[in-house]
Amino acid sequence: MATLLNIETSTSVCSVALTHEGQVIFRRENYEGPSHASCLGGYVKEAIDMAKHYGFKLDAVAVSCGPGSYTGLRIGVSMAKGLCFGLGIPLIGINTLEIMTCHVMFREKYPENTLFCPMIDARRMEVYSAIYDLSLNPVKPVSADIIEADTYENFLREQSVLFFGNGAAKCRSVLTNPKALFLDKDINPLASDMLALAEKAFRERDFKDVAYFEPFYLKEFVATKPKHKVL
C-alpha cells in the first residue's frame, strides 16, 4: 500500500485527499464555484503537513486529468507536476469520468447488466461522457456528445443506463427512453473517490511523464470576451 496525494480540479469543485494504505486520512473540498487558484495550494499544504506529522512519505501524486474545465484541469495538473518534479515522485493521471463512476458504483448495489454514463456539462446541449459496465470496463469511449433523443439509443435498446453528473440534468427531458435512469443528486468528481483507481495505477506502475504530461481537454479552449468593459 502507498501514501498518495490526490488532486481533483476538473469541475467547479476543488478537492484534495491524502490516502494511506487504502484509507482516506485527509480530505478538503470546496463547492463554492471555481476557486481552484485560491484553494488548491492551501489544501495541498495541509495534506503534506499531515503526512509529515504521521511520518508518512508521499509515494506519488494522482491528478484528475480530464475531460473537464480547461482552466481547472490546467491548475490541477500544473500543481501535480510541480510537486512530482520537486519531490522526485511519480505522477498518476486518472480519467475524470472514471472517478465519477467509482463514486456512484461503490455506494449502491446495482443489477449486473446496469451501464453507467457519467456526464460533465460542456455547455449548450453538449456533454463529455463515457459508458462503463459494472466492472468499470469502457463500453463507449470518452467523447463530446451533442444530446439528442437517440444519442444513446444503441445502448438503451438492450439494458438500462444510469446517467449522472452535472451534465445529466439538461438531458433528462431529451432522453425519454424508459431504460434511461437518472440520479436525483449531484455527482461531482472528488479527490477522495480517486483512491481505488490511483492505488491500482500505482501497483501497476502506470505513471505519466512529468515533463510532457498534459490534461485530456477533449475540446480546444475557446476564449470569450468579457461582458463588461473594465475601466
N, C-alpha and C positions, 0 to 999 in steps of 0.2 A: 504494500500500500504506500501511497505517496502523499506528500503535502503539496496541494495545488492552490494557486490563486486564480480565481475565475472572474472574468470581466464580461459584462453584457451591456452594450450601449446601442443596439440596433434599432430601437424604437424610442419613444419619448421617455421611457422608464430607464433610469440609470441604476445599475446594481452591481455589487461586488460580493463575492463569497470566498471564504477560506475553508478548504476541506482537508481533513487529515484522517488517514486510514479509513476511508469510506464514510466519514461523518462530516456534516457541515458544522463547523465550530464558530463561524462568524459570518454574518450577512448584513448588508446595508442596501436599502432600496429607496429610491426617490421617485414618486409618481407625479410630481408637480410640474410636468412638462419638460421640454428639452433643457436640461440643466447640467448636462454631462461635463462641460468645461469647468464649471464651478464645483461640482460634487465629486467627480471621479478621483481626483488627486487625494482628497481627504479620506475617502473611503479606502483607497489602496493603502495609504499610510496607516490607517487603523488596523487593517488586516495584517500588514507586515509587522507592526508593533506587537500584535497579539501572537503571531508566530514566534517572534523573538522572546516574548515573555514566557512561553511554554517550552522554549528551546528547540523549536521545530525549524528545520532548514527547508526553504522552498525548493521543490524539485522541478517545477515547471510553472508556466503561466498559460492558462487556457483563455481564449477570447472568442466571443461570438463573431463570426466572420461574414455574416450576411446570408441572404439578402436583407435589406432594410434601408434605414435612413443613411444617405450618403455622408452627411456630417457626423452623425452619431457613430457610424462604423469607423470613420476616419479617426475620430478621437480615441475610441477604444483600442483599435489596432495599434495606433501610434504609441499609446501608453504601454500596451503589452510588449511591443517590440523594444521599446526603450528599457523596460525592466529586464527583459531577457538578455539584451546586449550588456547592460550594466552588471547584472548578476551572473552572467555566463551560464544561464539555464535554458532548457528547450522551450520552444513556442508550440502551442497546440491550437489549431483552428477548428471551431465547432460550428456546424451549419445551424443557423438561427431557427429554421423550421423544425429541425430535429429536436432542438431544445424545447420548443413549444409542445411538440408531440409527446415528449417524455413527461412534461408537466401533466398532461391530460391522462396519458396511458397508465401512469403509476399510481393514480389516485382513485381510480374506479375499476371495476371489473366489467369487461365488455365481451360480447359474443365473439367467437374466434374469427368469424368472417367479416368483422367490422373493419372498415377502412377509415383512416384519419387524414383530414385535409386541413392543415394549418394555413391561415391566410394573414398576410400583412398588407395593410392598405397601401396601394401605390397610386392613389388619387383617382378621381373620376370613378369609372366602373372597372378599374383595373386592380388586380391584386398580385402579390408574389405568393405562389403556392406550390405545394407538392402533395403527393398522396402516399401514405405508408400503410403497411399491414400491421398486425398486432406484434410482429417481431421487429418492427422498425425497418423493414426492407422497403425500399422505394418502389412503388407501383407506377407512379408518374414522377418524372424528374422535376426538379425545381424549374419554374418558368414564370414569366409575367403573363397573366391571363386576363383578357377582356371578358367580363362576365356577361353571358347571355344565357337564355333558358336551357340551351343544350350543351353548354360548355363542358360539363362533366357527365353527360348522358351515357357515354360508353361504360363508365364505372357504376352508375346508378341503376343500370339495367339488371345487374346481377346481384348487387349487395348494397347494404346501407353504407353511406358515407357521412362521417361526423365532421362538420365544418366548425371552425373556431378561430379565434384571433381577432385583432382589431379591423380586419378586412371582411369579416364574415357577416356583420350586421347588415351592410348595404346589399348583400347578395341574397338575403332571406326572401325578399319579395320576388326575386327573379328565378331562383332555383326552387321550383314548386313541386318537383318530383317527391312523392311521399317517402321515398327512401333517403331523401336529403334531410339530415338531422342537424340541429344547431344547438350549441351550448348557450345557455342564457347568460352566463357570467363571462366577464372579460378574461382572456388568457393572454398574458404578456410573457415574452421570453425573459427568464430571470437567471442570474448567475448561479443561484442555489440549485437550479434544475440541470446544470451542466455536469453535475457530479459523475453520473454513470458514464456519460459519453467521454468526458475528459479522462477518467481513470482508464477506460478501455483504450483510448488513444495512447496514453502513457505506457500501458503494459505492452502495447504493440509497437511502441517507439515510432508512432506516426507523427513525426514532428515536421514543422514548417521551417523553411529557410528564413531566418530572421532578417537577412539583408534584403530579400526580394519579395517577401510575402505581401500580398495586397488583399484587401477585402473583396468579397464577391458581391459587387454592386448590382449586377444583373442588368440594370439600365444605366445609361450615361447620366451624369449630373446635369440638370437643367437649371441655370441661374434665372431668377426672376427679378424684375425691377421693384424697388420698394414702392408701396402705395403712396407714401407721403414724402415730400422732399424734406431733407434735414438742413436747416439753416446753419 
